[in-house]
């Protein structure tokens, strides 16, 4: 497939989507200097793909530092981030050393944040190996770690030089992780692409069966939307916030349960149902619309209700959301299927009611 371009003037970059990309390092080489690269991955991905990528790079004459972190959202924190810096300093990595993120969203976020900080900024490349990271987190330059009081609250906007999404890596993805990625795919249909929503309803079985043609189409369509939105609103001053449908509720679930208890996509699915229920209560969606969204999440094998943390706990956690402005909670809601809005007009009583309607009994 032809690469997609994220149009950010002098920081523009390409997204390559296809198969066999780990064996072809040619797109990487223009962004590698004499100092070589440091590949950051985790204990799950390393046995699958690290030696393959490192061998291809070394065969091309590139010096490779390997950094393997523990796996999981629970390790998206300062101590684990410091493990990246420890190795970079021990190995005398320079300002021209390129960091490569080989893994899912956690590895991508942490490697990007490390790249933004190390020697005040070094180049980095995203090689996402999960569906969620291929369609969402690897594109757009959001990098961060978690804090016990809030998800992704400490980080930086720092764009990669290149994104390589090798669809072959999805062959080894656990079913639960694949489903979690579909939550972010479904999001694009809900917020801005009703035709894609119809396609997803017709092709969910193919996606779950890992049909390469269906996956290629879903990943590319999702990345087209992400690239377009990021180019228009890189720092999330307006339209980019709409990509966070379900995330304010979902981040509350992740933080409230403890990071890693639910996968990010699972929390987003349940959070999206809360946002849909609130949109219905405001008179924007009909009951049939909510049922349609629920049916699609169920077809993907995703939860449609969140854990019962209590409305007070949800609201307290949501008050730390990055979209809070002037003390007012702003939520991404649906005016209709295919059109999202950012609103601070929902009465607290309705937010509480929407949460109560969408927690597990």
C-alpha positions as CSV (number, residue, x, y, z in Angstrom):
1,X,0.0,0.0,0.0
2,X,1.1,3.6,-0.6
3,X,2.2,5.3,2.7
4,X,-0.2,7.8,4.4
5,X,1.2,11.2,5.1
6,X,0.7,13.0,8.4
7,X,0.9,16.6,7.1
8,X,2.8,18.6,9.8
9,X,5.0,20.9,7.8
10,X,8.6,20.2,8.6
11,X,7.6,17.5,11.0
12,X,5.5,15.6,8.6
13,X,6.0,11.8,8.4
14,X,4.7,8.7,6.7
15,X,2.6,5.8,8.0
16,X,3.5,2.5,6.2
17,X,0.8,-0.2,6.5
18,X,1.4,-3.7,5.1
19,X,2.9,-7.1,5.6
20,X,6.6,-8.1,5.9
21,X,7.6,-4.6,7.0
22,X,9.8,-5.9,9.9
23,X,12.1,-7.5,7.3
24,X,12.5,-4.4,5.2
25,X,14.3,-1.7,7.2
26,X,14.9,0.5,4.1
27,X,12.2,3.1,5.3
28,X,14.0,3.3,8.7
29,X,17.5,4.0,7.4
30,X,17.0,7.7,6.4
31,X,16.3,8.4,10.1
32,X,19.3,6.6,11.5
33,X,22.7,8.3,12.0
34,X,26.1,6.9,12.9
35,X,25.1,6.5,16.6
36,X,22.6,3.8,15.6
37,X,19.3,2.9,17.3
38,X,17.9,1.8,20.6
39,X,15.0,-0.6,20.2
40,X,12.6,-0.5,23.2
41,X,10.2,-3.4,23.6
42,X,8.7,-5.6,26.3
43,X,9.1,-9.1,27.6
44,X,6.1,-10.3,25.6
45,X,7.1,-8.8,22.2
46,X,10.8,-9.3,22.5
47,X,10.8,-13.1,21.9
48,X,8.5,-12.7,18.9
49,X,10.1,-9.9,17.0
50,X,13.1,-8.2,18.6
51,X,15.8,-10.5,17.2
52,X,14.2,-10.3,13.7
53,X,14.2,-6.5,13.6
54,X,17.6,-6.2,15.2
55,X,19.1,-8.7,12.8
56,X,17.7,-6.8,9.8
57,X,19.1,-3.5,11.2
58,X,22.5,-5.0,11.9
59,X,22.7,-6.5,8.5
60,X,22.2,-3.0,7.1
61,X,25.1,-1.8,9.2
62,X,23.2,-0.2,12.0
63,X,24.4,-0.5,15.7
64,X,21.5,-1.7,17.9
65,X,20.9,-1.2,21.6
66,X,18.2,-3.5,22.9
67,X,16.0,-2.4,25.9
68,X,13.4,-4.9,27.2
69,X,10.8,-3.7,29.7
70,X,8.2,-5.6,31.7
71,X,4.9,-5.9,30.0
72,X,1.7,-4.2,31.0
73,X,-0.1,-0.9,31.8
74,X,1.0,-1.2,35.4
75,X,4.6,-0.5,34.3
76,X,3.7,2.7,32.4
77,X,5.3,4.8,35.2
78,X,8.4,6.7,36.3
79,X,10.5,3.8,37.5
80,X,10.1,1.9,34.3
81,X,10.7,5.0,32.2
82,X,14.0,5.5,34.1
83,X,15.0,2.0,33.0
84,X,15.1,3.3,29.4
85,X,17.3,6.3,30.5
86,X,19.5,4.0,32.5
87,X,20.4,1.8,29.4
88,X,20.8,4.9,27.1
89,X,23.3,6.4,29.6
90,X,25.1,3.2,30.2
91,X,25.5,2.7,26.5
92,X,26.5,6.3,25.9
93,X,23.6,6.9,23.5
94,X,23.9,10.2,21.8
95,X,21.5,13.0,20.7
96,X,21.6,11.4,17.3
97,X,20.6,7.9,18.5
98,X,17.2,7.0,17.2
99,X,14.8,5.3,19.6
100,X,12.5,2.6,18.0
101,X,9.3,1.6,19.8
102,X,8.5,-2.0,19.1
103,X,5.3,-3.0,20.8
104,X,1.8,-1.8,21.7
105,X,0.5,1.5,23.1
106,X,2.4,1.3,26.4
107,X,5.8,0.8,24.7
108,X,4.9,3.5,22.1
109,X,3.9,6.1,24.7
110,X,6.9,5.4,26.9
111,X,9.5,5.3,24.1
112,X,8.1,8.5,22.7
113,X,8.2,10.3,26.1
114,X,11.8,9.0,26.6
115,X,12.7,10.4,23.2
116,X,11.2,13.7,24.0
117,X,13.2,13.9,27.2
118,X,16.6,12.3,26.5
119,X,19.2,15.0,25.9
120,X,16.2,17.3,25.3
121,X,14.9,15.3,22.3
122,X,16.1,12.5,20.1
123,X,14.4,11.1,17.0
124,X,12.1,8.1,17.4
125,X,10.1,5.7,15.2
126,X,6.9,3.8,16.0
127,X,6.6,0.1,15.0
128,X,3.2,-0.8,16.6
129,X,2.5,-4.5,17.1
130,X,-1.1,-4.4,18.4
131,X,-4.3,-3.4,16.6
132,X,-4.9,-0.6,19.1
133,X,-1.5,1.0,18.6
134,X,-1.6,0.6,14.8
135,X,-5.0,2.4,14.5
136,X,-4.5,5.0,17.2
137,X,-1.7,5.5,19.7
138,X,1.3,5.2,17.3
139,X,0.0,8.1,15.2
140,X,-0.2,11.7,16.4
141,X,2.7,12.2,18.8
142,X,0.9,11.8,22.2
143,X,3.4,10.3,24.6
144,X,2.9,9.9,28.3
145,X,3.1,7.8,31.5
146,X,0.4,7.3,34.1
147,X,0.0,8.7,37.6
148,X,-1.9,7.0,40.4
149,X,-4.5,9.9,40.1
150,X,-4.9,9.9,36.4
151,X,-4.0,8.1,33.1
152,X,-1.6,9.8,30.7
153,X,-1.3,12.9,32.8
154,X,2.5,13.3,32.5
155,X,3.9,13.5,29.0
156,X,4.6,15.5,25.9
157,X,3.4,16.0,22.3
158,X,6.4,14.6,20.3
159,X,5.9,13.3,16.8
160,X,7.7,10.2,15.4
161,X,9.8,10.3,12.3
162,X,8.0,7.3,10.8
163,X,5.3,4.7,11.7
164,X,5.6,1.1,10.4
165,X,2.4,-1.0,11.0
166,X,3.2,-4.6,10.0
167,X,-0.1,-6.5,9.9
168,X,1.7,-9.8,10.3
169,X,2.3,-8.9,14.0
170,X,-1.4,-9.2,14.6
171,X,-1.2,-12.9,13.9
172,X,0.4,-13.4,17.4
173,X,-2.0,-10.9,19.2
174,X,-4.2,-12.6,21.8
175,X,-7.9,-12.5,21.1
176,X,-8.6,-10.2,24.0
177,X,-6.0,-7.6,22.7
178,X,-7.5,-7.8,19.2
179,X,-10.9,-7.0,20.5
180,X,-9.6,-4.2,22.6
181,X,-8.1,-2.6,19.4
182,X,-11.4,-2.9,17.7
183,X,-12.9,-0.4,20.2
184,X,-10.7,2.3,18.8
185,X,-11.6,1.3,15.2
186,X,-15.3,1.5,16.0
187,X,-14.7,4.9,17.5
188,X,-13.8,6.4,14.1
189,X,-17.1,5.2,12.6
190,X,-19.1,6.7,15.5
191,X,-17.4,10.1,15.6
192,X,-17.0,11.0,11.9
193,X,-17.6,8.1,9.4
194,X,-21.0,6.5,9.3
195,X,-20.2,4.6,6.1
196,X,-17.3,3.0,7.9
197,X,-19.6,2.1,10.8
198,X,-21.9,0.2,8.3
199,X,-18.8,-1.6,6.9
200,X,-17.7,-2.6,10.4
201,X,-21.2,-4.0,11.2
202,X,-20.9,-6.1,8.0
203,X,-17.3,-7.2,8.5
204,X,-16.8,-7.7,12.2
205,X,-16.6,-11.5,11.7
206,X,-13.8,-11.1,9.1
207,X,-11.9,-8.8,11.5
208,X,-12.1,-11.2,14.4
209,X,-11.0,-14.0,12.1
210,X,-7.9,-11.8,11.3
211,X,-8.7,-11.6,7.6
212,X,-5.7,-9.7,6.2
213,X,-7.8,-7.8,3.7
214,X,-10.3,-6.7,6.2
215,X,-7.6,-5.7,8.7
216,X,-5.7,-3.8,6.1
217,X,-8.8,-1.8,5.2
218,X,-9.7,-1.1,8.9
219,X,-6.2,0.0,9.8
220,X,-5.8,2.2,6.8
221,X,-9.2,3.8,7.2
222,X,-8.6,4.5,10.9
223,X,-5.1,5.9,10.2
224,X,-6.5,8.2,7.4
225,X,-8.9,9.7,10.0
226,X,-6.2,10.0,12.7
227,X,-3.8,11.6,10.3
228,X,-6.4,14.1,9.0
229,X,-7.4,15.1,12.5
230,X,-3.8,15.4,13.8
231,X,-2.7,17.6,10.9
232,X,-5.6,19.9,11.6
233,X,-5.2,20.0,15.4
234,X,-1.9,18.6,16.6
235,X,-2.1,19.9,20.2
236,X,-5.7,19.0,20.8
237,X,-7.1,22.5,20.9
238,X,-10.3,21.6,19.2
239,X,-11.2,18.8,16.8
240,X,-8.6,16.3,18.1
241,X,-10.4,16.1,21.4
242,X,-13.3,14.3,19.6
243,X,-11.0,11.3,19.2
244,X,-11.5,10.8,22.9
245,X,-15.1,9.5,22.7
246,X,-15.6,7.2,25.7
247,X,-12.1,8.0,27.0
248,X,-13.1,10.2,30.0
249,X,-15.3,7.5,31.4
250,X,-12.9,4.8,30.3
251,X,-9.8,6.4,31.9
252,X,-11.8,6.6,35.1
253,X,-12.4,2.8,34.9
254,X,-8.7,2.1,34.3
255,X,-7.5,4.3,37.1
256,X,-10.2,3.3,39.5
257,X,-9.6,-0.5,39.0
258,X,-5.8,-0.2,38.9
259,X,-3.9,0.1,35.6
260,X,-3.9,-3.2,33.7
261,X,-7.0,-4.7,35.3
262,X,-9.0,-3.8,32.2
263,X,-7.4,-3.3,28.8
264,X,-7.6,0.3,27.5
265,X,-10.0,-0.7,24.6
266,X,-12.2,-2.6,27.0
267,X,-12.5,0.5,29.2
268,X,-13.1,2.7,26.1
269,X,-15.9,0.4,25.0
270,X,-17.7,0.6,28.3
271,X,-17.0,4.4,28.5
272,X,-18.4,4.9,25.0
273,X,-21.7,3.2,26.1
274,X,-21.9,5.7,29.0
275,X,-21.3,8.5,26.5
276,X,-24.0,7.1,24.2
277,X,-26.4,6.8,27.1
278,X,-25.8,10.4,28.1
279,X,-26.2,11.5,24.5
280,X,-29.6,9.7,24.5
281,X,-30.6,11.4,27.7
282,X,-29.8,14.8,26.2
283,X,-32.1,14.0,23.3
284,X,-29.4,13.6,20.6
285,X,-29.4,9.8,20.1
286,X,-32.4,7.5,19.9
287,X,-32.7,4.3,21.8
288,X,-32.2,2.4,18.6
289,X,-28.9,4.2,18.1
290,X,-27.7,3.1,21.5
291,X,-28.8,-0.4,20.8
292,X,-26.9,-0.4,17.5
293,X,-23.7,0.7,19.2
294,X,-24.1,-1.9,21.9
295,X,-24.7,-4.6,19.3
296,X,-21.4,-3.7,17.5
297,X,-19.4,-3.8,20.7
298,X,-20.9,-7.1,21.7
299,X,-20.1,-8.5,18.3
300,X,-16.5,-7.4,18.8
301,X,-16.4,-9.2,22.2
302,X,-16.2,-6.0,24.2
303,X,-17.8,-5.0,27.5
304,X,-20.9,-2.8,27.3
305,X,-21.0,-2.0,31.0
306,X,-18.4,-0.7,33.3
307,X,-17.5,-1.8,36.8
308,X,-19.6,-0.3,39.6
309,X,-17.1,2.1,41.2
310,X,-19.9,4.4,42.4
311,X,-20.9,7.6,40.7
312,X,-18.9,9.7,43.2
313,X,-15.7,7.8,42.4
314,X,-16.3,8.1,38.6
315,X,-16.9,11.8,38.9
316,X,-13.8,12.3,41.1
317,X,-11.6,10.5,38.7
318,X,-13.1,12.2,35.7
319,X,-12.4,15.6,37.3
320,X,-8.7,14.9,36.5
321,X,-9.4,14.6,32.8
322,X,-7.2,16.6,30.4
323,X,-10.4,18.1,28.8
324,X,-11.5,19.8,32.0
325,X,-11.4,23.5,31.3
326,X,-12.0,26.3,33.8
327,X,-13.1,23.7,36.3
328,X,-15.8,22.4,33.9
329,X,-15.9,18.8,32.8
330,X,-16.1,18.6,29.0
331,X,-17.3,15.3,27.5
332,X,-17.2,13.9,23.9
333,X,-20.8,13.0,23.1
334,X,-22.7,12.0,20.0
335,X,-25.0,14.4,18.3
336,X,-25.8,11.5,15.9
337,X,-24.1,8.4,14.7
338,X,-21.1,9.7,12.7
339,X,-20.9,13.1,14.4
340,X,-19.3,13.8,17.8
341,X,-19.3,17.1,19.8
342,X,-17.3,18.3,22.8
343,X,-19.8,19.6,25.4
344,X,-19.8,20.9,28.9
345,X,-23.6,21.3,29.0
346,X,-24.6,17.9,30.4
347,X,-26.1,18.3,33.9
348,X,-24.3,16.4,36.6
349,X,-27.5,14.5,37.4
350,X,-27.7,13.2,33.9
351,X,-24.0,12.2,34.0
352,X,-24.7,10.3,37.2
353,X,-27.8,8.6,35.6
354,X,-25.8,7.6,32.5
355,X,-23.1,6.0,34.6
356,X,-25.7,4.2,36.8
357,X,-27.4,2.9,33.6
358,X,-24.1,1.4,32.3
359,X,-22.5,-0.3,35.2
360,X,-22.5,-4.0,35.8
361,X,-25.2,-5.2,38.1
